[in-house]
Structures are given as C-alpha cells and as structure tokens.
Amino acid sequence: MALILVGLTAALTLPGCAGVGVKPWERDILAAPGMQVDPDPLVTALDEHIYFSKEASTGGLGTGGGGCGCN
C-alpha cells in the first residue's frame, strides 16, 4: 500500500517539474563567474596565467593588447 502511495505521489508531482525552464534573460545570471563550478580556483588561476602569458596574441588575462607577458 505504501509503495502505491509513493508511486502515485511521484506520478502527480513530477510532471510539475517538466515546465520549469531557464528563460533567455536568466541565462546571463547562470553564466556569471560566481556560478561556475571550479574544483580548485588556485590551479585554474595559475593555468590561465601561464596560458595567457605564453599566448602572445591575446596578452594577459582580462587586459587588452599583446606581447610576451614579460614584466
């Protein structure tokens, strides 16, 4: 009897979740840097620093221009 009750409850409540979606104007909030999953922020920051220092055409992270990344 309990299994039937659980199944009936699930059958009645789960379709209510089907209509939930992300609106186009809400996607910018989900794409914010604070919403990104980053297991180790320090390793990611160091990897980005090394990559952008070696990439002469892009310059540093978050800055314009180019160059070798030397200081």
CHARMM internal coordinates of N, CA and C (Angstrom, degrees):
IC EDIT
DIST 1 N 1 CA 1.4419
DIST 1 CA 1 C 1.5349
ANGL 1 N 1 CA 1 C 110.72
DIST 1 C 2 N 1.3443
ANGL 1 CA 1 C 2 N 116.13
DIHE 1 N 1 CA 1 C 2 N -40.55
DIST 2 N 2 CA 1.4621
ANGL 1 C 2 N 2 CA 120.08
DIHE 1 CA 1 C 2 N 2 CA -179.75
DIST 2 CA 2 C 1.5275
ANGL 2 N 2 CA 2 C 110.64
DIHE 1 C 2 N 2 CA 2 C -66.47
DIST 2 C 3 N 1.3256
ANGL 2 CA 2 C 3 N 117.00
DIHE 2 N 2 CA 2 C 3 N -36.51
DIST 3 N 3 CA 1.4609
ANGL 2 C 3 N 3 CA 120.89
DIHE 2 CA 2 C 3 N 3 CA 179.24
DIST 3 CA 3 C 1.5247
ANGL 3 N 3 CA 3 C 110.73
DIHE 2 C 3 N 3 CA 3 C -65.05
DIST 3 C 4 N 1.3031
ANGL 3 CA 3 C 4 N 116.59
DIHE 3 N 3 CA 3 C 4 N -39.73
DIST 4 N 4 CA 1.4630
ANGL 3 C 4 N 4 CA 120.59
DIHE 3 CA 3 C 4 N 4 CA 177.86
DIST 4 CA 4 C 1.5280
ANGL 4 N 4 CA 4 C 110.27
DIHE 3 C 4 N 4 CA 4 C -65.07
DIST 4 C 5 N 1.3123
ANGL 4 CA 4 C 5 N 116.53
DIHE 4 N 4 CA 4 C 5 N -40.76
DIST 5 N 5 CA 1.4609
ANGL 4 C 5 N 5 CA 121.01
DIHE 4 CA 4 C 5 N 5 CA 179.18
DIST 5 CA 5 C 1.5310
ANGL 5 N 5 CA 5 C 111.32
DIHE 4 C 5 N 5 CA 5 C -64.68
DIST 5 C 6 N 1.3271
ANGL 5 CA 5 C 6 N 116.97
DIHE 5 N 5 CA 5 C 6 N -41.44
DIST 6 N 6 CA 1.4690
ANGL 5 C 6 N 6 CA 121.04
DIHE 5 CA 5 C 6 N 6 CA 177.81
DIST 6 CA 6 C 1.5260
ANGL 6 N 6 CA 6 C 110.09
DIHE 5 C 6 N 6 CA 6 C -65.21
DIST 6 C 7 N 1.3141
ANGL 6 CA 6 C 7 N 116.88
DIHE 6 N 6 CA 6 C 7 N -43.73
DIST 7 N 7 CA 1.4616
ANGL 6 C 7 N 7 CA 120.75
DIHE 6 CA 6 C 7 N 7 CA 178.84
DIST 7 CA 7 C 1.5154
ANGL 7 N 7 CA 7 C 112.51
DIHE 6 C 7 N 7 CA 7 C -63.62
DIST 7 C 8 N 1.3204
ANGL 7 CA 7 C 8 N 116.53
DIHE 7 N 7 CA 7 C 8 N -41.53
DIST 8 N 8 CA 1.4574
ANGL 7 C 8 N 8 CA 120.93
DIHE 7 CA 7 C 8 N 8 CA 178.72
DIST 8 CA 8 C 1.5280
ANGL 8 N 8 CA 8 C 111.25
DIHE 7 C 8 N 8 CA 8 C -66.31
DIST 8 C 9 N 1.3174
ANGL 8 CA 8 C 9 N 116.55
DIHE 8 N 8 CA 8 C 9 N -40.76
DIST 9 N 9 CA 1.4667
ANGL 8 C 9 N 9 CA 120.53
DIHE 8 CA 8 C 9 N 9 CA 177.80
DIST 9 CA 9 C 1.5290
ANGL 9 N 9 CA 9 C 110.74
DIHE 8 C 9 N 9 CA 9 C -63.37
DIST 9 C 10 N 1.3215
ANGL 9 CA 9 C 10 N 116.59
DIHE 9 N 9 CA 9 C 10 N -43.50
DIST 10 N 10 CA 1.4655
ANGL 9 C 10 N 10 CA 120.41
DIHE 9 CA 9 C 10 N 10 CA 178.78
DIST 10 CA 10 C 1.5229
ANGL 10 N 10 CA 10 C 110.83
DIHE 9 C 10 N 10 CA 10 C -64.98
DIST 10 C 11 N 1.3256
ANGL 10 CA 10 C 11 N 117.18
DIHE 10 N 10 CA 10 C 11 N -40.73
DIST 11 N 11 CA 1.4616
ANGL 10 C 11 N 11 CA 120.88
DIHE 10 CA 10 C 11 N 11 CA -179.15
DIST 11 CA 11 C 1.5237
ANGL 11 N 11 CA 11 C 111.79
DIHE 10 C 11 N 11 CA 11 C -66.01
DIST 11 C 12 N 1.3104
ANGL 11 CA 11 C 12 N 117.30
DIHE 11 N 11 CA 11 C 12 N -28.93
DIST 12 N 12 CA 1.4616
ANGL 11 C 12 N 12 CA 120.27
DIHE 11 CA 11 C 12 N 12 CA -179.34
DIST 12 CA 12 C 1.5276
ANGL 12 N 12 CA 12 C 113.25
DIHE 11 C 12 N 12 CA 12 C -88.13
DIST 12 C 13 N 1.3285
ANGL 12 CA 12 C 13 N 118.13
DIHE 12 N 12 CA 12 C 13 N -26.85
DIST 13 N 13 CA 1.4650
ANGL 12 C 13 N 13 CA 119.99
DIHE 12 CA 12 C 13 N 13 CA -175.85
DIST 13 CA 13 C 1.5290
ANGL 13 N 13 CA 13 C 113.90
DIHE 12 C 13 N 13 CA 13 C -97.23
DIST 13 C 14 N 1.3077
ANGL 13 CA 13 C 14 N 119.08
DIHE 13 N 13 CA 13 C 14 N -33.04
DIST 14 N 14 CA 1.4656
ANGL 13 C 14 N 14 CA 120.62
DIHE 13 CA 13 C 14 N 14 CA -176.28
DIST 14 CA 14 C 1.5267
ANGL 14 N 14 CA 14 C 114.28
DIHE 13 C 14 N 14 CA 14 C -65.60
DIST 14 C 15 N 1.3160
ANGL 14 CA 14 C 15 N 121.00
DIHE 14 N 14 CA 14 C 15 N -35.24
DIST 15 N 15 CA 1.4732
ANGL 14 C 15 N 15 CA 118.39
DIHE 14 CA 14 C 15 N 15 CA 176.87
DIST 15 CA 15 C 1.5276
ANGL 15 N 15 CA 15 C 113.32
DIHE 14 C 15 N 15 CA 15 C -62.92
DIST 15 C 16 N 1.3038
ANGL 15 CA 15 C 16 N 118.04
DIHE 15 N 15 CA 15 C 16 N -20.72
DIST 16 N 16 CA 1.4596
ANGL 15 C 16 N 16 CA 120.53
DIHE 15 CA 15 C 16 N 16 CA 176.67
DIST 16 CA 16 C 1.5172
ANGL 16 N 16 CA 16 C 112.37
DIHE 15 C 16 N 16 CA 16 C -67.11
DIST 16 C 17 N 1.3270
ANGL 16 CA 16 C 17 N 117.96
DIHE 16 N 16 CA 16 C 17 N -21.74
DIST 17 N 17 CA 1.4678
ANGL 16 C 17 N 17 CA 122.02
DIHE 16 CA 16 C 17 N 17 CA 179.31
DIST 17 CA 17 C 1.5263
ANGL 17 N 17 CA 17 C 111.79
DIHE 16 C 17 N 17 CA 17 C -85.00
DIST 17 C 18 N 1.3188
ANGL 17 CA 17 C 18 N 117.95
DIHE 17 N 17 CA 17 C 18 N -11.71
DIST 18 N 18 CA 1.4607
ANGL 17 C 18 N 18 CA 120.76
DIHE 17 CA 17 C 18 N 18 CA -175.68
DIST 18 CA 18 C 1.5234
ANGL 18 N 18 CA 18 C 112.22
DIHE 17 C 18 N 18 CA 18 C -70.46
DIST 18 C 19 N 1.3065
ANGL 18 CA 18 C 19 N 118.07
DIHE 18 N 18 CA 18 C 19 N -28.78
DIST 19 N 19 CA 1.4562
ANGL 18 C 19 N 19 CA 120.77
DIHE 18 CA 18 C 19 N 19 CA -177.61
DIST 19 CA 19 C 1.5120
ANGL 19 N 19 CA 19 C 114.14
DIHE 18 C 19 N 19 CA 19 C -86.51
DIST 19 C 20 N 1.3250
ANGL 19 CA 19 C 20 N 117.39
DIHE 19 N 19 CA 19 C 20 N -1.61
DIST 20 N 20 CA 1.4602
ANGL 19 C 20 N 20 CA 120.41
DIHE 19 CA 19 C 20 N 20 CA -178.47
DIST 20 CA 20 C 1.5235
ANGL 20 N 20 CA 20 C 108.39
DIHE 19 C 20 N 20 CA 20 C -80.90
DIST 20 C 21 N 1.3140
ANGL 20 CA 20 C 21 N 116.45
DIHE 20 N 20 CA 20 C 21 N 125.39
DIST 21 N 21 CA 1.4552
ANGL 20 C 21 N 21 CA 120.92
DIHE 20 CA 20 C 21 N 21 CA 179.58
DIST 21 CA 21 C 1.5125
ANGL 21 N 21 CA 21 C 110.07
DIHE 20 C 21 N 21 CA 21 C -145.18
DIST 21 C 22 N 1.3070
ANGL 21 CA 21 C 22 N 115.07
DIHE 21 N 21 CA 21 C 22 N 168.68
DIST 22 N 22 CA 1.4599
ANGL 21 C 22 N 22 CA 120.81
DIHE 21 CA 21 C 22 N 22 CA 179.20
DIST 22 CA 22 C 1.5217
ANGL 22 N 22 CA 22 C 107.49
DIHE 21 C 22 N 22 CA 22 C -94.46
DIST 22 C 23 N 1.3007
ANGL 22 CA 22 C 23 N 116.00
DIHE 22 N 22 CA 22 C 23 N 124.08
DIST 23 N 23 CA 1.4618
ANGL 22 C 23 N 23 CA 121.56
DIHE 22 CA 22 C 23 N 23 CA 178.51
DIST 23 CA 23 C 1.5310
ANGL 23 N 23 CA 23 C 108.97
DIHE 22 C 23 N 23 CA 23 C -75.94
DIST 23 C 24 N 1.3469
ANGL 23 CA 23 C 24 N 117.64
DIHE 23 N 23 CA 23 C 24 N 152.65
DIST 24 N 24 CA 1.4700
ANGL 23 C 24 N 24 CA 119.65
DIHE 23 CA 23 C 24 N 24 CA -178.71
DIST 24 CA 24 C 1.5233
ANGL 24 N 24 CA 24 C 113.60
DIHE 23 C 24 N 24 CA 24 C -56.30
DIST 24 C 25 N 1.3126
ANGL 24 CA 24 C 25 N 118.12
DIHE 24 N 24 CA 24 C 25 N -34.96
DIST 25 N 25 CA 1.4644
ANGL 24 C 25 N 25 CA 120.38
DIHE 24 CA 24 C 25 N 25 CA -178.53
DIST 25 CA 25 C 1.5233
ANGL 25 N 25 CA 25 C 112.46
DIHE 24 C 25 N 25 CA 25 C -79.35
DIST 25 C 26 N 1.3406
ANGL 25 CA 25 C 26 N 117.76
DIHE 25 N 25 CA 25 C 26 N -7.47
DIST 26 N 26 CA 1.4582
ANGL 25 C 26 N 26 CA 121.43
DIHE 25 CA 25 C 26 N 26 CA 176.48
DIST 26 CA 26 C 1.5267
ANGL 26 N 26 CA 26 C 112.34
DIHE 25 C 26 N 26 CA 26 C -95.10
DIST 26 C 27 N 1.3090
ANGL 26 CA 26 C 27 N 116.66
DIHE 26 N 26 CA 26 C 27 N -11.27
DIST 27 N 27 CA 1.4660
ANGL 26 C 27 N 27 CA 119.99
DIHE 26 CA 26 C 27 N 27 CA -176.43
DIST 27 CA 27 C 1.5165
ANGL 27 N 27 CA 27 C 112.41
DIHE 26 C 27 N 27 CA 27 C -69.08
DIST 27 C 28 N 1.3245
ANGL 27 CA 27 C 28 N 118.07
DIHE 27 N 27 CA 27 C 28 N -28.96
DIST 28 N 28 CA 1.4600
ANGL 27 C 28 N 28 CA 119.14
DIHE 27 CA 27 C 28 N 28 CA 179.14
DIST 28 CA 28 C 1.5206
ANGL 28 N 28 CA 28 C 111.26
DIHE 27 C 28 N 28 CA 28 C -66.94
DIST 28 C 29 N 1.3224
ANGL 28 CA 28 C 29 N 117.46
DIHE 28 N 28 CA 28 C 29 N -31.26
DIST 29 N 29 CA 1.4638
ANGL 28 C 29 N 29 CA 120.72
DIHE 28 CA 28 C 29 N 29 CA 177.71
DIST 29 CA 29 C 1.5261
ANGL 29 N 29 CA 29 C 110.08
DIHE 28 C 29 N 29 CA 29 C -68.69
DIST 29 C 30 N 1.3348
ANGL 29 CA 29 C 30 N 116.06
DIHE 29 N 29 CA 29 C 30 N -40.33
DIST 30 N 30 CA 1.4626
ANGL 29 C 30 N 30 CA 119.78
DIHE 29 CA 29 C 30 N 30 CA -179.53
DIST 30 CA 30 C 1.5229
ANGL 30 N 30 CA 30 C 111.86
DIHE 29 C 30 N 30 CA 30 C -72.69
DIST 30 C 31 N 1.3256
ANGL 30 CA 30 C 31 N 117.84
DIHE 30 N 30 CA 30 C 31 N -22.26
DIST 31 N 31 CA 1.4605
ANGL 30 C 31 N 31 CA 121.08
DIHE 30 CA 30 C 31 N 31 CA 179.73
DIST 31 CA 31 C 1.5219
ANGL 31 N 31 CA 31 C 112.61
DIHE 30 C 31 N 31 CA 31 C -90.26
DIST 31 C 32 N 1.3150
ANGL 31 CA 31 C 32 N 118.04
DIHE 31 N 31 CA 31 C 32 N 1.20
DIST 32 N 32 CA 1.4617
ANGL 31 C 32 N 32 CA 121.52
DIHE 31 CA 31 C 32 N 32 CA 179.86
DIST 32 CA 32 C 1.5260
ANGL 32 N 32 CA 32 C 110.19
DIHE 31 C 32 N 32 CA 32 C -63.82
DIST 32 C 33 N 1.3318
ANGL 32 CA 32 C 33 N 118.38
DIHE 32 N 32 CA 32 C 33 N 148.19
DIST 33 N 33 CA 1.4644
ANGL 32 C 33 N 33 CA 120.71
DIHE 32 CA 32 C 33 N 33 CA -178.51
DIST 33 CA 33 C 1.5307
ANGL 33 N 33 CA 33 C 113.52
DIHE 32 C 33 N 33 CA 33 C -56.95
DIST 33 C 34 N 1.3064
ANGL 33 CA 33 C 34 N 117.29
DIHE 33 N 33 CA 33 C 34 N -31.63
DIST 34 N 34 CA 1.4618
ANGL 33 C 34 N 34 CA 119.61
DIHE 33 CA 33 C 34 N 34 CA 179.37
DIST 34 CA 34 C 1.5125
ANGL 34 N 34 CA 34 C 113.92
DIHE 33 C 34 N 34 CA 34 C -69.79
DIST 34 C 35 N 1.3280
ANGL 34 CA 34 C 35 N 117.25
DIHE 34 N 34 CA 34 C 35 N -16.75
DIST 35 N 35 CA 1.4573
ANGL 34 C 35 N 35 CA 121.27
DIHE 34 CA 34 C 35 N 35 CA -178.90
DIST 35 CA 35 C 1.5283
ANGL 35 N 35 CA 35 C 112.24
DIHE 34 C 35 N 35 CA 35 C -95.00
DIST 35 C 36 N 1.3180
ANGL 35 CA 35 C 36 N 117.75
DIHE 35 N 35 CA 35 C 36 N -4.61
DIST 36 N 36 CA 1.4531
ANGL 35 C 36 N 36 CA 120.86
DIHE 35 CA 35 C 36 N 36 CA -178.10
DIST 36 CA 36 C 1.5214
ANGL 36 N 36 CA 36 C 110.67
DIHE 35 C 36 N 36 CA 36 C -77.87
DIST 36 C 37 N 1.3213
ANGL 36 CA 36 C 37 N 115.55
DIHE 36 N 36 CA 36 C 37 N 143.80
DIST 37 N 37 CA 1.4591
ANGL 36 C 37 N 37 CA 120.79
DIHE 36 CA 36 C 37 N 37 CA 177.33
DIST 37 CA 37 C 1.5259
ANGL 37 N 37 CA 37 C 107.85
DIHE 36 C 37 N 37 CA 37 C -84.22
DIST 37 C 38 N 1.3090
ANGL 37 CA 37 C 38 N 116.64
DIHE 37 N 37 CA 37 C 38 N 118.17
DIST 38 N 38 CA 1.4584
ANGL 37 C 38 N 38 CA 121.84
DIHE 37 CA 37 C 38 N 38 CA -178.41
DIST 38 CA 38 C 1.5262
ANGL 38 N 38 CA 38 C 107.91
DIHE 37 C 38 N 38 CA 38 C -132.55
DIST 38 C 39 N 1.3346
ANGL 38 CA 38 C 39 N 117.56
DIHE 38 N 38 CA 38 C 39 N 106.23
DIST 39 N 39 CA 1.4612
ANGL 38 C 39 N 39 CA 118.96
DIHE 38 CA 38 C 39 N 39 CA -175.47
DIST 39 CA 39 C 1.5247
ANGL 39 N 39 CA 39 C 113.61
DIHE 38 C 39 N 39 CA 39 C -64.40
DIST 39 C 40 N 1.3341
ANGL 39 CA 39 C 40 N 117.70
DIHE 39 N 39 CA 39 C 40 N -35.31
DIST 40 N 40 CA 1.4609
ANGL 39 C 40 N 40 CA 120.58
DIHE 39 CA 39 C 40 N 40 CA 179.91
DIST 40 CA 40 C 1.5255
ANGL 40 N 40 CA 40 C 108.88
DIHE 39 C 40 N 40 CA 40 C -141.94
DIST 40 C 41 N 1.3288
ANGL 40 CA 40 C 41 N 118.10
DIHE 40 N 40 CA 40 C 41 N 96.03
DIST 41 N 41 CA 1.4649
ANGL 40 C 41 N 41 CA 120.92
DIHE 40 CA 40 C 41 N 41 CA -175.75
DIST 41 CA 41 C 1.5238
ANGL 41 N 41 CA 41 C 113.84
DIHE 40 C 41 N 41 CA 41 C -61.19
DIST 41 C 42 N 1.3213
ANGL 41 CA 41 C 42 N 118.24
DIHE 41 N 41 CA 41 C 42 N -32.78
DIST 42 N 42 CA 1.4597
ANGL 41 C 42 N 42 CA 120.49
DIHE 41 CA 41 C 42 N 42 CA -179.03
DIST 42 CA 42 C 1.5235
ANGL 42 N 42 CA 42 C 111.06
DIHE 41 C 42 N 42 CA 42 C -67.21
DIST 42 C 43 N 1.3218
ANGL 42 CA 42 C 43 N 116.99
DIHE 42 N 42 CA 42 C 43 N -44.48
DIST 43 N 43 CA 1.4631
ANGL 42 C 43 N 43 CA 120.62
DIHE 42 CA 42 C 43 N 43 CA 179.10
DIST 43 CA 43 C 1.5263
ANGL 43 N 43 CA 43 C 110.01
DIHE 42 C 43 N 43 CA 43 C -64.21
DIST 43 C 44 N 1.3156
ANGL 43 CA 43 C 44 N 117.03
DIHE 43 N 43 CA 43 C 44 N -41.07
DIST 44 N 44 CA 1.4594
ANGL 43 C 44 N 44 CA 120.59
DIHE 43 CA 43 C 44 N 44 CA 178.74
DIST 44 CA 44 C 1.5230
ANGL 44 N 44 CA 44 C 111.03
DIHE 43 C 44 N 44 CA 44 C -63.23
DIST 44 C 45 N 1.3179
ANGL 44 CA 44 C 45 N 117.67
DIHE 44 N 44 CA 44 C 45 N -43.25
DIST 45 N 45 CA 1.4661
ANGL 44 C 45 N 45 CA 121.08
DIHE 44 CA 44 C 45 N 45 CA 179.41
DIST 45 CA 45 C 1.5237
ANGL 45 N 45 CA 45 C 111.04
DIHE 44 C 45 N 45 CA 45 C -63.41
DIST 45 C 46 N 1.3217
ANGL 45 CA 45 C 46 N 117.40
DIHE 45 N 45 CA 45 C 46 N -41.71
DIST 46 N 46 CA 1.4686
ANGL 45 C 46 N 46 CA 120.21
DIHE 45 CA 45 C 46 N 46 CA 178.91
DIST 46 CA 46 C 1.5223
ANGL 46 N 46 CA 46 C 111.35
DIHE 45 C 46 N 46 CA 46 C -67.00
DIST 46 C 47 N 1.3329
ANGL 46 CA 46 C 47 N 117.27
DIHE 46 N 46 CA 46 C 47 N -41.10
DIST 47 N 47 CA 1.4615
ANGL 46 C 47 N 47 CA 120.44
DIHE 46 CA 46 C 47 N 47 CA 177.78
DIST 47 CA 47 C 1.5251
ANGL 47 N 47 CA 47 C 111.33
DIHE 46 C 47 N 47 CA 47 C -62.31
DIST 47 C 48 N 1.3331
ANGL 47 CA 47 C 48 N 117.13
DIHE 47 N 47 CA 47 C 48 N -42.91
DIST 48 N 48 CA 1.4599
ANGL 47 C 48 N 48 CA 120.35
DIHE 47 CA 47 C 48 N 48 CA 178.69
DIST 48 CA 48 C 1.5249
ANGL 48 N 48 CA 48 C 111.17
DIHE 47 C 48 N 48 CA 48 C -65.88
DIST 48 C 49 N 1.3205
ANGL 48 CA 48 C 49 N 117.08
DIHE 48 N 48 CA 48 C 49 N -38.34
DIST 49 N 49 CA 1.4655
ANGL 48 C 49 N 49 CA 120.38
DIHE 48 CA 48 C 49 N 49 CA 179.00
DIST 49 CA 49 C 1.5264
ANGL 49 N 49 CA 49 C 110.53
DIHE 48 C 49 N 49 CA 49 C -63.22
DIST 49 C 50 N 1.3167
ANGL 49 CA 49 C 50 N 116.78
DIHE 49 N 49 CA 49 C 50 N -45.44
DIST 50 N 50 CA 1.4630
ANGL 49 C 50 N 50 CA 120.78
DIHE 49 CA 49 C 50 N 50 CA -179.84
DIST 50 CA 50 C 1.5212
ANGL 50 N 50 CA 50 C 110.43
DIHE 49 C 50 N 50 CA 50 C -65.43
DIST 50 C 51 N 1.3339
ANGL 50 CA 50 C 51 N 117.22
DIHE 50 N 50 CA 50 C 51 N -43.71
DIST 51 N 51 CA 1.4610
ANGL 50 C 51 N 51 CA 120.47
DIHE 50 CA 50 C 51 N 51 CA -178.76
DIST 51 CA 51 C 1.5222
ANGL 51 N 51 CA 51 C 111.02
DIHE 50 C 51 N 51 CA 51 C -62.19
DIST 51 C 52 N 1.3270
ANGL 51 CA 51 C 52 N 117.01
DIHE 51 N 51 CA 51 C 52 N -49.08
DIST 52 N 52 CA 1.4563
ANGL 51 C 52 N 52 CA 119.96
DIHE 51 CA 51 C 52 N 52 CA -176.28
DIST 52 CA 52 C 1.5227
ANGL 52 N 52 CA 52 C 111.89
DIHE 51 C 52 N 52 CA 52 C -73.26
DIST 52 C 53 N 1.3205
ANGL 52 CA 52 C 53 N 118.73
DIHE 52 N 52 CA 52 C 53 N -22.94
DIST 53 N 53 CA 1.4617
ANGL 52 C 53 N 53 CA 120.25
DIHE 52 CA 52 C 53 N 53 CA 174.97
DIST 53 CA 53 C 1.5199
ANGL 53 N 53 CA 53 C 110.91
DIHE 52 C 53 N 53 CA 53 C -73.16
DIST 53 C 54 N 1.3227
ANGL 53 CA 53 C 54 N 117.22
DIHE 53 N 53 CA 53 C 54 N -33.67
DIST 54 N 54 CA 1.4612
ANGL 53 C 54 N 54 CA 120.91
DIHE 53 CA 53 C 54 N 54 CA 179.77
DIST 54 CA 54 C 1.5232
ANGL 54 N 54 CA 54 C 112.15
DIHE 53 C 54 N 54 CA 54 C -80.90
DIST 54 C 55 N 1.3168
ANGL 54 CA 54 C 55 N 117.45
DIHE 54 N 54 CA 54 C 55 N -27.00
DIST 55 N 55 CA 1.4568
ANGL 54 C 55 N 55 CA 121.53
DIHE 54 CA 54 C 55 N 55 CA -177.43
DIST 55 CA 55 C 1.5233
ANGL 55 N 55 CA 55 C 108.80
DIHE 54 C 55 N 55 CA 55 C -83.01
DIST 55 C 56 N 1.3229
ANGL 55 CA 55 C 56 N 117.27
DIHE 55 N 55 CA 55 C 56 N 102.17
DIST 56 N 56 CA 1.4656
ANGL 55 C 56 N 56 CA 121.53
DIHE 55 CA 55 C 56 N 56 CA -172.35
DIST 56 CA 56 C 1.5203
ANGL 56 N 56 CA 56 C 112.91
DIHE 55 C 56 N 56 CA 56 C -70.44
DIST 56 C 57 N 1.3099
ANGL 56 CA 56 C 57 N 118.30
DIHE 56 N 56 CA 56 C 57 N -25.13
DIST 57 N 57 CA 1.4631
ANGL 56 C 57 N 57 CA 119.24
DIHE 56 CA 56 C 57 N 57 CA -174.74
DIST 57 CA 57 C 1.5227
ANGL 57 N 57 CA 57 C 113.08
DIHE 56 C 57 N 57 CA 57 C -82.33
DIST 57 C 58 N 1.3129
ANGL 57 CA 57 C 58 N 119.04
DIHE 57 N 57 CA 57 C 58 N -16.37
DIST 58 N 58 CA 1.4621
ANGL 57 C 58 N 58 CA 119.64
DIHE 57 CA 57 C 58 N 58 CA -175.98
DIST 58 CA 58 C 1.5137
ANGL 58 N 58 CA 58 C 113.35
DIHE 57 C 58 N 58 CA 58 C -104.75
DIST 58 C 59 N 1.2883
ANGL 58 CA 58 C 59 N 118.93
DIHE 58 N 58 CA 58 C 59 N -20.75
DIST 59 N 59 CA 1.4578
ANGL 58 C 59 N 59 CA 120.66
DIHE 58 CA 58 C 59 N 59 CA -176.59
DIST 59 CA 59 C 1.5122
ANGL 59 N 59 CA 59 C 110.85
DIHE 58 C 59 N 59 CA 59 C 78.29
DIST 59 C 60 N 1.3029
ANGL 59 CA 59 C 60 N 116.28
DIHE 59 N 59 CA 59 C 60 N -160.54
DIST 60 N 60 CA 1.4547
ANGL 59 C 60 N 60 CA 120.69
DIHE 59 CA 59 C 60 N 60 CA -178.64
DIST 60 CA 60 C 1.5152
ANGL 60 N 60 CA 60 C 112.07
DIHE 59 C 60 N 60 CA 60 C -78.19
DIST 60 C 61 N 1.2922
ANGL 60 CA 60 C 61 N 116.22
DIHE 60 N 60 CA 60 C 61 N 170.10
DIST 61 N 61 CA 1.4566
ANGL 60 C 61 N 61 CA 121.99
DIHE 60 CA 60 C 61 N 61 CA -179.62
DIST 61 CA 61 C 1.5238
ANGL 61 N 61 CA 61 C 109.53
DIHE 60 C 61 N 61 CA 61 C -70.73
DIST 61 C 62 N 1.3127
ANGL 61 CA 61 C 62 N 116.53
DIHE 61 N 61 CA 61 C 62 N 121.71
DIST 62 N 62 CA 1.4511
ANGL 61 C 62 N 62 CA 121.19
DIHE 61 CA 61 C 62 N 62 CA 177.50
DIST 62 CA 62 C 1.5143
ANGL 62 N 62 CA 62 C 114.82
DIHE 61 C 62 N 62 CA 62 C 82.32
DIST 62 C 63 N 1.3245
ANGL 62 CA 62 C 63 N 117.28
DIHE 62 N 62 CA 62 C 63 N 5.43
DIST 63 N 63 CA 1.4615
ANGL 62 C 63 N 63 CA 120.08
DIHE 62 CA 62 C 63 N 63 CA 179.33
DIST 63 CA 63 C 1.5148
ANGL 63 N 63 CA 63 C 109.43
DIHE 62 C 63 N 63 CA 63 C -123.37
DIST 63 C 64 N 1.3034
ANGL 63 CA 63 C 64 N 115.67
DIHE 63 N 63 CA 63 C 64 N 156.06
DIST 64 N 64 CA 1.4490
ANGL 63 C 64 N 64 CA 120.47
DIHE 63 CA 63 C 64 N 64 CA 178.56
DIST 64 CA 64 C 1.5097
ANGL 64 N 64 CA 64 C 111.25
DIHE 63 C 64 N 64 CA 64 C -88.68
DIST 64 C 65 N 1.3071
ANGL 64 CA 64 C 65 N 115.45
DIHE 64 N 64 CA 64 C 65 N 174.14
DIST 65 N 65 CA 1.4534
ANGL 64 C 65 N 65 CA 119.73
DIHE 64 CA 64 C 65 N 65 CA 176.26
DIST 65 CA 65 C 1.5077
ANGL 65 N 65 CA 65 C 112.27
DIHE 64 C 65 N 65 CA 65 C 94.22
DIST 65 C 66 N 1.3023
ANGL 65 CA 65 C 66 N 115.60
DIHE 65 N 65 CA 65 C 66 N -164.71
DIST 66 N 66 CA 1.4485
ANGL 65 C 66 N 66 CA 121.12
DIHE 65 CA 65 C 66 N 66 CA -178.69
DIST 66 CA 66 C 1.4995
ANGL 66 N 66 CA 66 C 109.32
DIHE 65 C 66 N 66 CA 66 C -144.76
DIST 66 C 67 N 1.2904
ANGL 66 CA 66 C 67 N 116.01
DIHE 66 N 66 CA 66 C 67 N -160.10
DIST 67 N 67 CA 1.4529
ANGL 66 C 67 N 67 CA 120.18
DIHE 66 CA 66 C 67 N 67 CA 178.40
DIST 67 CA 67 C 1.5097
ANGL 67 N 67 CA 67 C 111.20
DIHE 66 C 67 N 67 CA 67 C 121.02
DIST 67 C 68 N 1.3133
ANGL 67 CA 67 C 68 N 114.13
DIHE 67 N 67 CA 67 C 68 N -176.15
DIST 68 N 68 CA 1.4562
ANGL 67 C 68 N 68 CA 119.40
DIHE 67 CA 67 C 68 N 68 CA -174.26
DIST 68 CA 68 C 1.5224
ANGL 68 N 68 CA 68 C 112.43
DIHE 67 C 68 N 68 CA 68 C -88.62
DIST 68 C 69 N 1.3097
ANGL 68 CA 68 C 69 N 119.18
DIHE 68 N 68 CA 68 C 69 N -11.63
DIST 69 N 69 CA 1.4556
ANGL 68 C 69 N 69 CA 121.43
DIHE 68 CA 68 C 69 N 69 CA -178.38
DIST 69 CA 69 C 1.5108
ANGL 69 N 69 CA 69 C 112.94
DIHE 68 C 69 N 69 CA 69 C 89.03
DIST 69 C 70 N 1.3396
ANGL 69 CA 69 C 70 N 117.48
DIHE 69 N 69 CA 69 C 70 N 8.83
DIST 70 N 70 CA 1.4623
ANGL 69 C 70 N 70 CA 120.65
DIHE 69 CA 69 C 70 N 70 CA 179.21
DIST 70 CA 70 C 1.5191
ANGL 70 N 70 CA 70 C 110.20
DIHE 69 C 70 N 70 CA 70 C -76.47
DIST 70 C 71 N 1.3010
ANGL 70 CA 70 C 71 N 116.36
DIHE 70 N 70 CA 70 C 71 N 148.27
DIST 71 N 71 CA 1.4665
ANGL 70 C 71 N 71 CA 120.94
DIHE 70 CA 70 C 71 N 71 CA 177.00
DIST 71 CA 71 C 1.5097
ANGL 71 N 71 CA 71 C 110.00
DIHE 70 C 71 N 71 CA 71 C -113.69
END
COOR INIT
IC SEED 1 N 1 CA 1 C
IC BUILD
